[in-house]
Amino acid sequence: MAHLLGAQALHLDFGTGTVLDEVTVGLDDGDRIGIVGANGAGKSSLLKVLAGRLEPHGGQVTVARGTRIGVLDQSDHVDGSLTVREAIVGTADDHEWASDPRIRDVMSGLVPDLAADAVVGSLSGGQQRRVALAHVLVEDHDAVFLDEPTNHLDVEGVAWLADHLKRRWARGRGALAVVTHDRWFLDAVTERTWEVVNGGVEQYEGGYAAYVLQRVERDRIAAATEAKRQNLMRKELAWLQRGAPARTSKPKFRIDAANALIADVPPVRDQIQLTRMATARLGKDVVELIRCSVRYPGAPADTLTDVSWNIGPGDRIGLLGENGAGKSTLLRLITGDQEPTSGRVKTGMTVRVATLSQQLAELDEHVGERVSGVVKRFRSIELADGQELTPTQLLERLGFTSAQLKTQVGRLSGGQRRRLQLLLVLLSEPNVLVLDEPTNDLDTDILAAMEDLLDSWPGTLVVVSHDRYLMERVTDQQYAVLDGGIRHLPGGVDEYVKLSRDRRAATGGVGTFGTQASAVSALPSDSLNQSAGDTPGSTPGSEPGAGVSGPGLVQTFSGAERRALEKELQSVERRMAKVQELTEGLHHEMLMHDQTDFAGLAALTKQTRDLEDETAQLEERWLELSEQLG
């Protein structure tokens, strides 16, 4: 196994304390390293030093001759003046990169929704991040360093990236080092774990699940002072070890030790107690959507169509769906922030809904106050396990120290602000909690603490997140927003990923970029080098305008040509009538269909939209034929 990179006695200090102290690590062919640690521990700094992006204050990094390194760090930005195509593949001609299956795979996996000629500066921050990641992955590297690559990827995108990295190199070849808080991703792609802690790097065999096992053993043996954190990690280990949904990798060693550690640990959630307490607080009626449709002004179709859905007391629901599928619209219907275009939303009399938003808006009015002053206005809350916790105790459970209680809210880090935001939402005592991408800016330890707190929170929970681990950890049922409807996923996130892949394959749908790439790769080579005088749709050497309709062009047809056009026009009219009849039949069938059969309704909706698309194409062709025939 070839040695690619080595670091000896690394020292890094930015003047506010030692970040790395005498760190010695190495990277060999075949290594798949996950780097974890608390926010601010030095994970990103270590990655930058190893990649040659940051000069250490002591020690050195040596790279084997000829080793090609690809890097994506959190500060990477794409030149806003470039097109998407230029930013990813440079000046390569379309037929060059489109003939490379690896590049086409990256295009379809990361930027299927982006036009090749779109200017990067006009894209959103998340889209630009995906372009930057695609640029790294299309190159042929011996070692790849990725810092938070799953940010701005949805669940399907994260699954694609994991699959790509597993297939990228032959076994025993190439090296990967990745910093991420996405624990499912760590388990899927990494085989060793580096924990950056107290200026050093602790090394563990295996991915996240194996790391949790070894760390629990270390904490159990090392010190009784770590009791609180140890108990939390034991609970996390219990969930990992007892067969969480879609968990495909578990520690393959010391299973007896793991089973002994979790022998007396109860299930992560007492579902019966949660339901009993949630029903007492909420009653039997929470939120029910009754044949709700939503269409925005100017939109060609409904965002949501005839959605019927009943959310009960104590339900733990995960929502999945592509960007633009309607998840946010559905959340606004649930919270009462939006009225449906048709149908109605029935909300229980005792329901109090709170939303943990992505914008940290709950903290805006407190930026000049100390954390202790903000939370002292609230009273203790009771959890489903019978505990009554004060705001200060809740802060401690979420990782706040005594010193941080005296810090002004405006001076907190992003992760600390996120934790305080969650605390304030919980202290407001809602009985329906909506979490919209709650994992932003949180490290793995704090995520575990947040999940532990949510386990005993007595209420109904609705979660939208691209963090697959969190989705499987805190929710009991998952649903997908597809084709304007809601579909239950008995198979969980795995079922959703398979559905998404099948839908994309069925439609040939790798997006604007991918479709263009596929079309280019399918063209004969001479068609890629059209002369300047050739016009798309014309035959080389033909007269300009021959056979082309448009303003100012007079067309003449022979008798046979006219009869053929008239015959096609009649055929189009017959098909339009048939499609109209089929569409009306489907509308009637949807009205009579069981409104709780979400899968059936989604299938009918898909058929209706296919017919509507066909109608639009037929109408366009009818107009063309009518104009040609005069």
C-alpha positions in Angstrom: 0.0 0.0 0.0 1.6 3.2 -1.2 2.2 6.1 1.2 0.7 9.3 -0.2 1.1 11.9 2.5 2.6 12.3 6.0 2.4 15.0 8.6 5.0 15.1 11.5 4.7 17.1 14.7 2.2 19.6 13.4 1.7 22.7 15.5 -0.9 25.4 14.8 -1.8 28.4 17.0 -3.8 31.4 15.9 -3.1 33.4 19.0 -6.3 32.4 20.8 -5.0 29.0 22.0 -3.3 25.9 20.5 -5.4 24.3 17.7 -3.0 21.5 16.8 -0.2 20.3 19.1 2.5 17.9 17.9 0.0 16.0 15.6 1.5 13.2 13.5 -0.8 11.5 11.0 -0.4 9.8 7.6 -2.5 9.0 4.6 -2.0 5.8 2.5 -3.5 4.4 -0.7 -6.9 2.9 0.2 -7.5 5.1 3.3 -11.0 6.4 3.9 -10.8 8.8 6.8 -13.7 10.6 8.6 -12.6 13.6 10.7 -14.9 14.4 13.7 -14.7 16.7 16.7 -16.4 19.6 18.4 -17.0 22.9 16.6 -13.7 24.9 16.8 -11.6 21.9 17.6 -9.5 22.3 14.5 -11.0 19.8 12.0 -11.0 22.2 9.0 -7.6 23.6 9.9 -6.1 20.0 10.0 -7.6 19.3 6.6 -6.2 22.6 5.1 -2.7 21.9 6.5 -2.7 18.4 5.0 -4.0 19.7 1.7 -1.3 22.4 1.5 -3.8 25.2 1.8 -2.5 26.4 5.2 1.1 26.5 6.5 1.6 25.1 10.0 3.5 27.1 12.6 5.5 24.0 13.4 6.2 20.6 11.9 5.9 19.6 8.3 3.8 17.8 5.7 5.4 15.6 3.0 3.7 14.5 -0.1 4.8 11.5 -2.2 6.2 12.5 -5.7 3.4 12.6 -8.3 0.5 12.5 -5.8 -2.5 14.5 -7.2 -4.6 16.1 -4.5 -8.2 17.5 -4.9 -9.6 19.8 -2.3 -12.9 21.3 -1.4 -12.9 23.5 1.7 -15.6 25.6 3.1 -14.1 28.8 1.8 -13.9 27.7 -1.8 -15.8 29.9 -4.2 -16.4 29.6 -7.9 -15.5 32.5 -10.3 -18.9 34.1 -10.7 -18.2 35.2 -14.3 -17.9 31.6 -15.6 -20.7 29.5 -16.9 -21.5 26.3 -15.1 -19.9 24.3 -17.9 -16.7 26.3 -17.7 -16.5 26.2 -13.9 -16.7 22.4 -13.9 -14.9 21.2 -17.1 -13.0 24.3 -18.1 -12.6 24.9 -21.9 -13.1 21.3 -22.9 -15.4 20.8 -25.9 -18.7 19.2 -25.1 -18.0 16.0 -27.0 -14.7 15.6 -25.0 -16.2 15.6 -21.5 -19.6 14.1 -22.5 -17.8 11.0 -23.7 -16.3 10.4 -20.2 -18.8 8.3 -18.1 -17.3 9.6 -14.8 -17.8 13.2 -15.7 -21.4 12.5 -16.9 -22.0 10.7 -13.6 -20.9 13.7 -11.6 -23.0 16.1 -13.8 -26.1 14.0 -13.4 -25.5 13.5 -9.7 -24.7 17.0 -8.6 -26.0 19.6 -11.1 -28.9 17.9 -12.9 -31.1 21.0 -12.4 -28.6 23.6 -13.7 -28.3 24.8 -17.3 -24.8 24.4 -18.7 -24.7 28.0 -19.9 -26.0 29.5 -16.7 -23.6 32.1 -15.2 -22.3 31.0 -11.8 -22.8 34.4 -10.3 -26.6 34.1 -10.9 -26.9 30.9 -8.9 -27.8 30.5 -5.2 -25.1 29.8 -2.7 -26.0 26.1 -2.5 -26.0 25.7 -6.2 -22.5 27.3 -6.4 -21.3 24.9 -3.7 -22.5 22.0 -5.8 -20.7 23.4 -8.8 -17.5 23.6 -6.8 -17.8 20.0 -5.6 -18.5 18.8 -9.1 -15.3 20.6 -10.3 -13.2 18.7 -7.7 -14.8 15.3 -8.5 -14.5 15.4 -12.3 -10.7 15.5 -12.0 -8.6 12.4 -11.5 -7.0 12.7 -8.1 -5.0 10.2 -5.9 -6.3 11.9 -2.7 -9.4 13.9 -2.2 -10.0 16.2 0.8 -13.6 17.3 1.4 -14.8 19.8 4.1 -18.6 19.5 4.7 -19.4 18.2 1.2 -23.0 17.2 2.1 -24.0 20.8 2.9 -26.6 21.9 0.3 -27.2 18.3 -0.9 -30.6 16.7 -0.4 -31.0 13.1 0.9 -30.7 11.7 -2.6 -27.7 13.8 -3.4 -25.9 12.6 -0.2 -26.7 9.0 -1.2 -25.3 9.6 -4.7 -22.1 11.2 -3.3 -21.5 8.3 -0.9 -22.0 5.8 -3.8 -19.7 7.8 -6.1 -16.9 7.9 -3.5 -17.2 4.2 -2.9 -16.9 3.5 -6.6 -14.4 6.2 -7.4 -11.2 4.1 -6.9 -10.4 0.5 -7.2 -10.1 -1.3 -3.8 -6.9 -0.3 -2.1 -6.4 2.7 -4.3 -6.9 6.4 -3.8 -7.4 8.2 -0.4 -10.3 10.2 1.0 -10.3 12.5 4.1 -13.7 14.1 4.9 -14.9 16.5 7.5 -18.7 16.3 8.0 -21.3 16.2 10.7 -23.4 13.8 8.5 -23.1 10.6 10.5 -24.9 8.4 8.0 -22.4 9.6 5.4 -19.5 8.8 7.7 -20.7 5.3 8.2 -21.3 4.9 4.4 -17.9 6.0 3.1 -15.3 5.9 5.9 -13.2 3.0 7.3 -11.2 5.0 9.9 -12.0 7.9 12.1 -9.8 10.8 13.4 -11.2 12.7 16.4 -9.7 16.2 16.8 -9.7 16.9 20.5 -7.6 19.0 22.9 -5.1 19.8 20.2 -4.4 16.2 19.3 -5.9 13.6 17.0 -7.3 10.3 18.4 -7.4 7.6 15.8 -10.1 4.8 15.6 -10.7 1.9 13.3 -14.1 1.9 11.5 -16.7 4.6 10.7 -19.0 6.5 13.0 -20.7 3.5 14.6 -17.3 1.9 15.4 -16.0 5.2 16.7 -19.0 5.5 19.1 -18.3 2.0 20.5 -14.6 2.7 21.1 -15.2 6.1 22.6 -17.8 4.7 25.0 -15.2 2.1 26.1 -12.5 4.8 26.4 -14.8 7.1 28.5 -16.0 4.2 30.7 -12.4 3.3 31.6 -10.9 6.7 31.6 -12.8 8.8 34.1 -16.0 8.9 36.1 -16.1 12.7 35.6 -17.4 12.0 32.0 -20.5 10.2 33.3 -23.1 12.5 31.7 -21.5 12.3 28.3 -20.8 8.6 28.6 -24.5 7.9 29.3 -25.5 9.9 26.3 -23.1 8.0 24.0 -24.2 4.7 25.5 -27.8 5.6 24.4 -26.5 6.5 21.0 -24.6 3.2 20.8 -27.8 1.3 21.8 -29.6 2.8 18.9 -26.8 2.0 16.5 -26.5 -1.6 17.8 -30.1 -2.5 17.8 -30.7 -2.2 14.1 -31.7 1.3 13.1 -33.5 1.6 9.8 -31.2 1.4 6.7 -28.1 0.9 8.9 -25.8 -1.2 6.8 -22.5 -1.0 8.6 -21.9 -2.0 12.3 -18.8 -2.6 14.2 -17.4 -6.0 13.2 -15.3 -6.4 16.3 -15.8 -6.6 20.1 -19.6 -7.2 19.6 -19.8 -8.9 23.0 -18.3 -5.8 24.7 -20.8 -3.6 22.9 -23.7 -5.8 24.0 -22.5 -5.7 27.6 -22.4 -1.9 27.5 -25.9 -1.6 26.3 -27.5 -4.4 28.2 -29.3 -2.1 30.7 -30.0 0.8 28.4 -33.7 1.3 27.6 -35.0 2.0 24.1 -34.3 5.5 22.9 -37.9 6.4 23.1 -40.8 5.2 25.3 -43.4 5.4 22.5 -46.3 4.5 24.8 -45.5 7.1 27.3 -44.9 9.7 24.6 -48.2 9.0 23.0 -50.1 9.1 26.3 -48.5 12.4 27.3 -48.9 14.0 23.9 -52.6 13.0 23.8 -53.1 14.5 27.2 -51.6 17.8 25.9 -53.1 17.8 22.5 -56.3 15.6 22.5 -57.0 13.3 19.6 -57.0 16.0 16.9 -53.8 17.7 15.9 -53.6 18.7 12.3 -55.6 17.3 9.4 -55.3 18.3 5.8 -58.5 17.7 3.9 -58.1 17.6 0.1 -55.8 20.6 0.1 -54.4 22.1 -3.1 -52.0 25.0 -3.5 -51.3 26.9 -6.6 -49.2 30.0 -6.7 -50.1 33.0 -8.9 -48.7 32.5 -12.4 -47.7 28.9 -11.8 -48.7 26.4 -14.6 -49.8 23.7 -12.2 -50.5 23.1 -8.5 -47.6 22.7 -6.1 -49.8 20.4 -4.0 -52.9 18.6 -5.4 -55.7 17.2 -3.3 -53.6 16.3 -0.3 -55.4 14.6 2.6 -53.2 13.8 5.6 -53.9 13.3 9.3 -51.1 14.0 11.8 -51.8 12.6 15.3 -50.6 13.2 18.8 -47.1 12.0 19.5 -46.4 11.3 15.8 -42.7 11.5 14.8 -42.7 12.3 11.1 -39.9 12.9 8.6 -40.6 14.7 5.3 -38.5 14.0 2.2 -38.6 15.5 -1.3 -36.6 17.3 -3.9 -36.1 21.0 -3.8 -39.2 22.6 -5.2 -41.4 19.5 -4.6 -43.6 21.4 -2.1 -42.1 20.5 1.4 -42.0 24.1 2.5 -45.5 24.7 1.2 -46.7 21.6 3.2 -45.0 22.9 6.3 -46.7 26.3 6.0 -50.1 24.5 5.7 -49.4 22.5 8.9 -48.2 25.6 10.8 -51.1 27.7 9.6 -48.8 30.2 7.9 -50.5 29.6 4.5 -54.1 28.9 3.4 -54.7 26.3 0.7 -56.1 27.4 -2.6 -58.7 24.7 -2.2 -59.6 22.3 0.6 -59.1 23.0 4.2 -56.8 22.5 7.2 -58.4 21.3 10.4 -56.3 22.2 13.5 -57.1 20.9 17.1 -58.3 23.5 19.6 -55.3 23.0 22.0 -52.6 22.9 19.3 -49.6 25.3 19.7 -47.2 25.0 16.8 -43.6 26.2 16.9 -41.1 26.1 14.0 -37.3 25.9 14.3 -36.4 27.8 11.1 -33.2 28.0 9.2 -32.9 31.8 9.7 -32.3 32.0 13.5 -35.1 34.7 13.6 -36.0 33.8 17.1 -32.7 35.3 18.4 -32.9 38.7 16.6 -34.5 40.5 19.5 -31.9 39.1 22.0 -28.6 39.9 20.3 -27.5 42.4 23.0 -28.5 40.2 26.0 -26.6 37.6 27.9 -27.6 34.0 27.4 -28.5 33.7 31.1 -30.7 36.8 31.0 -32.6 35.4 28.0 -33.5 32.0 29.5 -34.3 33.1 33.0 -37.7 34.5 31.7 -38.8 30.9 31.1 -40.0 28.3 33.5 -39.0 24.6 33.8 -40.5 22.1 31.4 -41.6 18.5 32.0 -40.3 15.8 29.7 -42.1 12.5 28.9 -39.7 10.5 31.1 -41.0 12.5 34.1 -38.0 14.8 34.5 -38.6 18.5 35.1 -35.7 20.5 33.8 -34.9 24.2 34.4 -33.7 26.3 31.4 -30.1 26.2 32.8 -30.2 22.4 33.0 -31.4 22.3 29.4 -28.6 24.6 28.3 -26.1 22.2 30.0 -27.7 19.2 28.2 -27.2 21.1 24.9 -23.5 21.7 25.7 -23.4 25.2 27.1 -20.7 25.9 29.8 -21.1 28.2 32.8 -18.8 30.7 31.0 -21.0 30.7 27.9 -24.1 31.6 30.0 -22.5 35.0 30.5 -21.8 35.6 26.8 -23.9 38.0 24.7 -26.2 36.2 22.2 -24.7 38.3 19.4 -21.2 36.9 20.2 -22.1 33.3 20.1 -20.8 31.0 17.4 -23.2 29.7 14.7 -23.5 26.3 16.4 -24.2 27.9 19.8 -26.8 30.2 18.4 -28.5 27.2 16.8 -28.6 25.4 20.1 -30.0 28.4 21.9 -32.6 28.8 19.2 -33.8 25.2 19.8 -33.9 25.8 23.5 -36.0 28.9 23.2 -38.4 27.1 20.9 -38.8 24.2 23.4 -39.2 26.6 26.4 -42.1 28.3 24.6 -43.9 24.9 25.3 -45.3 24.1 21.9 -47.0 20.7 21.5 -46.3 20.5 17.8 -42.7 21.2 16.7 -41.6 21.7 13.1 -37.8 21.4 12.5 -36.6 22.7 9.2 -33.0 21.6 8.5 -32.1 21.6 12.3 -28.6 20.2 11.9 -26.9 23.3 10.4 -23.7 24.3 12.3 -23.9 21.5 14.9 -21.1 18.9 15.5 -21.8 15.2 16.1 -21.7 15.4 20.0 -24.3 18.3 20.0 -26.5 16.5 17.5 -26.5 13.5 19.8 -27.5 15.7 22.7 -30.2 17.4 20.7 -31.6 14.0 19.6 -31.6 12.8 23.2 -33.6 15.8 24.3 -36.1 15.3 21.5 -36.5 11.7 22.5 -38.3 12.7 25.7 -40.0 15.8 24.3 -43.8 15.2 24.6 -45.4 16.3 21.5 -45.8 15.9 17.7 -42.7 16.3 15.7 -42.3 17.0 12.0 -38.8 17.1 10.6 -37.4 18.2 7.2 -33.7 17.4 6.9 -31.1 16.2 4.5 -29.4 14.6 7.4 -30.3 11.0 7.0 -29.0 9.9 10.3 -31.1 12.4 12.2 -34.1 11.6 10.1 -33.9 7.9 11.0 -32.9 8.7 14.6 -35.7 11.0 15.7 -38.7 10.1 13.5 -40.7 6.9 13.4 -42.4 7.4 10.0 -41.2 9.0 6.8 -43.2 10.5 4.0 -42.2 11.8 0.6 -43.7 14.8 -1.2 -44.0 13.5 -4.8 -45.9 14.8 -7.8 -47.9 17.2 -5.7 -49.0 14.5 -3.2 -47.9 12.7 -0.1 -46.5 9.2 -0.2 -45.9 7.0 2.9 -42.5 5.3 2.9 -42.7 2.0 4.9 -39.1 1.4 3.8 -37.9 4.7 5.1 -35.1 6.8 3.5 -33.8 3.8 1.5 -37.2 3.5 -0.2 -37.2 7.2 -1.0 -33.7 7.1 -2.6 -34.7 4.1 -4.7 -37.9 5.9 -5.8 -36.0 9.0 -6.8 -33.4 7.0 -8.8 -36.2 5.0 -10.6 -38.1 8.2 -11.5 -34.9 9.8 -12.8 -34.0 6.7 -14.9 -37.6 6.4 -16.2 -37.7 10.0 -17.5 -34.1 10.0 -18.7 -34.1 12.9 -16.3 -30.6 14.0 -15.4 -31.7 17.6 -15.7 -30.9 20.4 -18.0 -27.2 19.9 -17.9 -27.3 16.1 -18.1 -29.9 16.1 -20.9 -27.7 18.4 -22.9 -24.7 16.3 -22.2 -26.5 13.1 -23.2 -27.7 14.7 -26.4 -24.2 16.0 -27.2 -22.6 12.6 -26.6 -25.2 10.9 -28.9 -24.5 13.2 -31.8 -22.2 12.0 -34.6 -18.8 13.8 -34.5 -19.4 15.7 -37.7 -22.6 17.3 -36.3 -20.5 18.8 -33.5 -18.6 20.8 -36.1 -21.3 22.5 -38.1 -20.2 25.1 -40.5 -21.2 28.6 -39.8 -23.6 28.6 -42.8 -25.6 25.6 -41.6 -28.8 26.2 -39.8 -30.2 23.7 -37.3 -33.0 21.8 -39.0 -31.7 22.5 -42.5 -29.8 20.2 -44.9 -26.3 21.3 -45.9 -26.5 22.9 -49.3 -30.2 23.6 -49.1 -31.7 27.0 -49.8 -32.1 29.2 -46.7 -35.6 29.0 -45.4 -36.6 25.8 -47.3 -39.0 23.8 -45.1 -38.8 26.3 -42.2 -41.8 28.1 -41.0 -41.6 31.6 -39.6 -42.5 35.3 -40.2 -41.9 36.5 -43.7 -41.3 33.0 -45.1 -43.7 31.8 -47.9 -44.1 28.1 -48.1 -45.3 26.1 -51.1 -46.3 22.5 -51.0 -47.0 19.9 -53.6 -50.4 18.2 -53.6 -49.0 15.1 -51.9 -47.3 17.2 -49.2 -50.4 19.1 -48.5 -52.5 16.0 -48.2 -50.0 14.5 -45.8 -50.1 17.7 -43.6 -53.9 17.6 -43.6 -53.9 14.0 -42.7 -51.5 14.6 -39.8 -53.7 17.6 -38.6 -56.8 15.3 -38.5 -54.8 12.7 -36.5 -53.7 15.4 -34.0 -57.3 16.6 -33.6 -58.5 13.0 -32.9 -55.7 12.4 -30.4 -56.5 15.7 -28.6 -60.1 14.7 -28.2 -59.0 11.3 -26.9 -56.6 12.8 -24.4 -59.3 15.2 -23.2 -61.6 12.3 -22.6 -58.9 10.3 -20.7 -58.1 13.4 -18.6 -61.7 13.9 -17.6 -62.0 10.2 -16.7 -58.9 10.5 -14.4 -60.3 13.6 -12.7 -63.5 11.7 -11.9 -61.5 8.7 -10.7 -59.5 10.9 -8.4 -62.7 12.3 -6.9 -64.0 8.8 -6.2 -60.7 7.4 -5.0 -59.9 6.6 -1.4 -58.4 9.8 -0.2 -56.2 8.0 2.3 -54.5 6.0 -0.4 -51.6 8.4 -1.0 -49.7 6.1 -3.3 -52.8 5.6 -5.5 -53.6 9.3 -5.6 -50.0 10.1 -6.5 -50.1 7.6 -9.4 -53.3 9.2 -10.7 -51.8 12.6 -10.4 -48.8 11.5 -12.3 -51.0 10.1 -15.1 -53.0 13.3 -15.2 -49.9 15.5 -15.6 -48.5 13.2 -18.3 -51.8 13.7 -20.3 -51.6 17.5 -19.7 -48.1 17.5 -21.0 -49.2 15.5 -24.1 -52.1 18.0 -24.6 -49.7 20.9 -24.6 -47.5 19.2 -27.2 -50.5 18.3 -29.4 -51.8 21.9 -29.3 -48.4 23.2 -30.3 -48.2 20.8 -33.2 -51.8 21.6 -34.2 -50.9 25.3 -34.4 -47.8 24.6 -36.5 -49.8 22.5 -38.9 -52.6 25.1 -39.1 -50.1 27.9 -39.9 -48.4 25.8 -42.6 -51.6 25.0 -44.2 -52.8 28.6 -44.1 
